[in-house]
């Protein structure tokens, strides 16, 4: 006996994502592909976005030590990127694309971002599955000098020491290979001729991206933070010296007479009134509020990156 229940046929979606993603929409995107298989590639902007999210996520943390980066790496499941490219012959180009994006952040003026970049290099290199072998990090003499200078400064100043030690560990592991040109030229001769204009546009866009990394707006807003801290400290110390002077007591007495019509002559009470007024407020509280706003700006940027939808 045949069932009379209606057969539910699968509904084909109106927008076929696989078909829509089969070929790049523009020549600019076609020139910006990283091959991961014989006829499969990913757009390099996706790699740049992933690296940016990783480092901004680390920057938005309250602390910036090695275990904090480890938490971010695991939270984002970043190690899964290795399974995007499982063909051995394409691994070198794929890993170099990640290394190059991370090395770009060494141009940042923020020591925290530089430390995060070194941590990212270590995790990318160490997390490679052994079955495919380790693809080393291509560095030019300029990049090596930048890495080594950060290592020396971190040890001397005692800040971001862990990042300096991680760089030294990478060096001892033989993770670096010295090259004249860091980028692997993956364009065939015919493609260079055909995509000459898109390639130039991509270079210009990359220059803009590097400038944005170097001149991060949030860091520019806070670049005078240490100077403001010192100024607030000096101002607070100067106020402390005036609280218990005869002039301060007399000024408080006159202010109470003019504003409250109260006549008070006891120095002890007048000093207490002065200390509880806005003049007696700790000036470092203002800097603390600024730092809170500063961290909120980083968290806001991190959330926007997480919510950003990839362009197909």
C-alpha positions as CSV (number, residue, x, y, z in Angstrom):
1,X,0.0,0.0,0.0
2,X,1.5,3.3,-1.1
3,X,1.7,6.1,1.4
4,X,-0.5,9.1,0.7
5,X,1.7,11.4,2.6
6,X,3.1,14.2,0.4
7,X,6.7,13.9,-0.6
8,X,8.8,16.9,0.5
9,X,11.2,17.8,-2.2
10,X,14.4,19.7,-1.4
11,X,14.0,23.4,-2.2
12,X,16.9,24.9,-4.2
13,X,18.0,28.2,-2.8
14,X,17.5,31.3,-4.9
15,X,21.1,32.3,-4.6
16,X,23.5,29.5,-5.3
17,X,26.5,30.5,-3.2
18,X,28.7,27.8,-4.7
19,X,27.9,29.0,-8.2
20,X,28.2,32.6,-7.3
21,X,31.7,32.1,-5.8
22,X,33.0,29.9,-8.6
23,X,34.7,32.8,-10.5
24,X,35.9,36.2,-9.3
25,X,33.6,39.1,-10.2
26,X,36.2,41.5,-11.2
27,X,39.8,41.5,-12.6
28,X,40.9,43.1,-9.4
29,X,39.7,40.1,-7.4
30,X,41.1,37.7,-10.0
31,X,44.6,39.3,-9.5
32,X,44.2,39.0,-5.7
33,X,43.9,35.2,-5.4
34,X,46.0,32.8,-3.3
35,X,45.9,29.3,-4.9
36,X,45.2,26.4,-2.4
37,X,44.5,23.6,-4.9
38,X,44.7,23.0,-8.6
39,X,41.6,24.9,-9.5
40,X,40.7,26.5,-6.1
41,X,41.9,29.8,-4.6
42,X,40.9,32.2,-1.9
43,X,41.1,35.9,-2.0
44,X,44.0,37.3,-0.1
45,X,41.8,40.0,1.6
46,X,40.3,37.1,3.6
47,X,43.7,36.3,5.0
48,X,44.4,40.0,5.8
49,X,41.0,40.2,7.6
50,X,41.7,37.1,9.7
51,X,45.1,38.4,10.7
52,X,43.7,41.8,11.6
53,X,40.9,40.3,13.7
54,X,43.5,38.1,15.5
55,X,45.7,41.1,16.4
56,X,43.0,43.5,17.2
57,X,41.3,40.9,19.4
58,X,44.6,40.5,21.3
59,X,45.0,44.3,21.5
60,X,41.6,44.7,23.1
61,X,42.5,42.4,26.0
62,X,43.3,44.1,29.4
63,X,46.8,42.4,29.4
64,X,49.1,41.5,26.6
65,X,51.2,38.5,27.6
66,X,51.9,35.2,25.9
67,X,49.1,33.3,27.6
68,X,46.6,36.1,26.7
69,X,47.5,35.6,23.0
70,X,47.2,31.8,23.5
71,X,43.6,32.4,24.8
72,X,42.7,34.6,21.8
73,X,44.2,32.0,19.4
74,X,42.1,29.2,20.9
75,X,39.0,31.4,21.3
76,X,39.1,32.1,17.5
77,X,40.1,28.5,16.6
78,X,42.7,30.1,14.5
79,X,44.7,26.9,14.1
80,X,42.0,25.6,11.7
81,X,43.3,27.9,9.0
82,X,45.9,25.2,8.1
83,X,43.1,22.9,6.8
84,X,42.1,25.5,4.3
85,X,45.1,24.4,2.2
86,X,45.8,20.7,2.4
87,X,47.8,20.3,-0.9
88,X,51.6,20.2,-0.1
89,X,52.6,22.0,-3.3
90,X,50.4,25.0,-2.4
91,X,51.4,25.2,1.2
92,X,54.4,27.5,0.8
93,X,52.4,30.2,-1.0
94,X,49.5,29.9,1.4
95,X,51.6,30.2,4.6
96,X,53.7,33.0,3.1
97,X,50.5,35.0,2.6
98,X,49.8,34.7,6.3
99,X,53.4,35.4,7.3
100,X,53.5,38.5,5.1
101,X,50.2,39.9,6.6
102,X,51.6,39.4,10.1
103,X,55.0,41.0,9.3
104,X,53.2,44.1,8.0
105,X,52.1,44.8,11.6
106,X,55.8,45.3,12.6
107,X,55.4,48.7,11.0
108,X,52.9,49.7,13.7
109,X,53.9,52.3,16.2
110,X,52.3,50.3,19.0
111,X,54.6,47.9,20.9
112,X,51.6,45.8,21.8
113,X,50.7,45.2,18.2
114,X,54.4,44.3,17.5
115,X,54.4,41.9,20.3
116,X,51.2,40.4,19.0
117,X,52.7,40.0,15.6
118,X,55.7,38.1,17.0
119,X,53.3,35.8,19.0
120,X,51.3,35.3,15.8
121,X,54.4,34.3,13.8
122,X,55.2,31.7,16.5
123,X,51.8,30.2,16.6
124,X,51.5,30.1,12.8
125,X,54.9,28.4,12.5
126,X,54.6,26.0,15.4
127,X,51.0,24.9,14.6
128,X,51.7,23.7,11.1
129,X,50.9,19.9,10.8
130,X,54.1,17.9,10.6
131,X,52.7,15.8,7.8
132,X,53.2,18.8,5.4
133,X,56.5,20.0,6.8
134,X,57.3,23.4,8.2
135,X,57.2,26.4,5.9
136,X,59.7,28.9,7.2
137,X,59.1,32.6,7.5
138,X,60.7,34.7,4.7
139,X,62.3,37.8,6.0
140,X,64.4,40.5,4.3
141,X,67.3,42.3,6.0
142,X,65.0,45.2,6.8
143,X,62.4,43.0,8.4
144,X,65.0,41.1,10.4
145,X,66.5,44.4,11.7
146,X,63.0,45.5,12.8
147,X,62.5,42.2,14.6
148,X,65.9,42.2,16.2
149,X,65.6,45.8,17.3
150,X,62.3,45.0,19.0
151,X,64.0,42.1,20.8
152,X,66.8,44.3,22.1
153,X,64.5,47.1,23.2
154,X,62.2,44.7,25.0
155,X,65.0,43.1,27.0
156,X,66.6,46.5,27.8
157,X,63.3,48.2,28.9
158,X,61.7,45.1,30.5
159,X,58.5,45.6,28.5
160,X,57.1,42.8,26.3
161,X,59.9,40.6,27.4
162,X,57.9,37.5,26.5
163,X,57.6,38.6,22.9
164,X,61.4,39.2,22.7
165,X,62.0,35.7,24.1
166,X,59.6,34.2,21.6
167,X,61.5,35.8,18.8
168,X,64.7,34.4,20.1
169,X,63.0,30.9,20.3
170,X,61.9,31.2,16.7
171,X,65.4,32.1,15.7
172,X,66.8,29.1,17.5
173,X,64.2,26.9,15.9
174,X,65.4,28.0,12.5
175,X,62.0,29.5,11.6
176,X,63.4,32.3,9.5
177,X,64.8,32.2,6.0
178,X,66.6,35.2,4.6
179,X,65.5,36.4,1.2
180,X,65.9,39.4,-1.0
181,X,62.2,39.6,-1.7
182,X,59.7,38.4,0.9
183,X,56.7,38.0,-1.4
184,X,56.6,34.9,-3.6
185,X,56.0,36.0,-7.2
186,X,53.1,33.6,-8.1
187,X,52.0,35.5,-11.3
188,X,52.8,33.8,-14.6
189,X,54.2,36.1,-17.3
190,X,51.0,36.1,-19.2
191,X,49.0,37.0,-16.1
192,X,51.3,39.9,-15.4
193,X,50.6,41.3,-18.8
194,X,46.9,40.7,-18.6
195,X,46.4,41.9,-15.1
196,X,49.0,44.7,-15.1
197,X,46.5,47.4,-14.1
198,X,44.8,45.4,-11.3
199,X,48.2,44.4,-9.9
200,X,49.2,48.1,-9.7
201,X,45.9,48.9,-8.0
202,X,46.5,46.1,-5.5
203,X,49.9,47.5,-4.7
204,X,48.4,51.0,-4.1
205,X,45.7,49.5,-1.9
206,X,48.3,47.6,0.1
207,X,50.3,50.9,0.6
208,X,47.1,52.5,2.0
209,X,46.7,49.4,4.3
210,X,50.2,49.7,5.6
211,X,49.8,53.4,6.3
212,X,46.6,52.6,8.3
213,X,48.6,50.0,10.3
214,X,51.3,52.5,11.0
215,X,49.0,55.4,11.8
216,X,46.3,53.6,13.8
217,X,43.8,56.3,14.8
218,X,43.1,54.9,18.2
219,X,46.8,54.9,19.1
220,X,47.2,58.4,17.7
221,X,44.6,59.6,20.1
222,X,46.6,58.2,23.0
223,X,50.2,58.8,21.9
224,X,50.6,61.6,24.6
225,X,49.1,59.4,27.3
226,X,52.5,59.1,29.3
227,X,53.0,62.9,29.2
228,X,49.5,63.5,30.5
229,X,50.1,60.9,33.3
230,X,53.2,62.8,34.4
231,X,51.5,66.1,34.2
232,X,48.5,64.9,36.3
233,X,50.9,63.4,38.8
234,X,52.9,66.7,39.1
235,X,49.7,68.7,39.4
236,X,48.4,66.4,42.1
237,X,51.6,66.7,44.1
238,X,51.5,70.5,43.8
239,X,47.9,70.5,45.1
240,X,48.9,68.3,48.1
241,X,51.5,70.9,49.1
242,X,48.9,73.7,49.2
243,X,46.1,71.9,51.1
244,X,47.5,72.7,54.5
245,X,48.8,76.2,54.0
246,X,47.3,79.3,55.6
247,X,46.4,80.7,52.2
248,X,44.3,77.6,51.3
249,X,42.5,77.8,54.7
250,X,41.8,81.5,54.1
251,X,40.5,80.9,50.6
252,X,38.2,78.1,51.7
253,X,36.9,80.3,54.5
254,X,36.1,83.1,52.1
255,X,34.5,80.8,49.6
256,X,32.2,79.4,52.3
257,X,31.2,82.9,53.3
258,X,30.4,83.9,49.8
259,X,28.6,80.8,48.6
260,X,26.9,79.5,51.8
261,X,27.0,82.5,54.0
262,X,28.7,80.4,56.7
263,X,31.5,81.8,58.9
264,X,33.9,79.1,59.9
265,X,37.2,79.8,61.6
266,X,38.4,76.3,62.7
267,X,41.4,75.3,60.4
268,X,40.7,71.6,60.7
269,X,37.2,71.9,59.4
270,X,38.2,74.2,56.6
271,X,40.9,71.8,55.5
272,X,38.3,69.0,55.4
273,X,36.0,71.1,53.3
274,X,38.8,71.8,50.9
275,X,39.8,68.1,50.7
276,X,36.2,67.0,49.9
277,X,35.7,69.7,47.2
278,X,36.4,69.2,43.5
279,X,39.8,70.8,44.0
280,X,40.8,67.9,46.3
281,X,39.9,65.3,43.7
282,X,42.6,62.9,42.5
283,X,43.8,64.1,39.1
284,X,44.7,60.5,38.0
285,X,41.0,59.6,38.0
286,X,40.6,61.6,34.8
287,X,43.4,59.5,33.2
288,X,41.8,56.3,34.4
289,X,38.5,57.3,32.7
290,X,40.4,58.1,29.5
291,X,42.0,54.6,29.6
292,X,38.6,53.0,30.0
293,X,37.3,54.9,27.0
294,X,40.5,53.8,25.1
295,X,39.8,50.2,25.8
296,X,36.2,50.6,24.9
297,X,37.3,51.9,21.5
298,X,39.4,48.8,20.9
299,X,36.6,46.5,21.9
300,X,34.2,48.3,19.6
301,X,36.7,47.9,16.7
302,X,37.0,44.2,17.6
303,X,33.3,43.7,17.5
304,X,33.0,45.4,14.1
305,X,35.6,43.1,12.7
306,X,33.8,40.1,14.0
307,X,30.5,41.2,12.5
308,X,32.0,42.1,9.2
309,X,30.7,39.9,6.4
310,X,33.2,38.7,3.9
311,X,32.6,40.1,0.4
312,X,32.2,37.4,-2.3
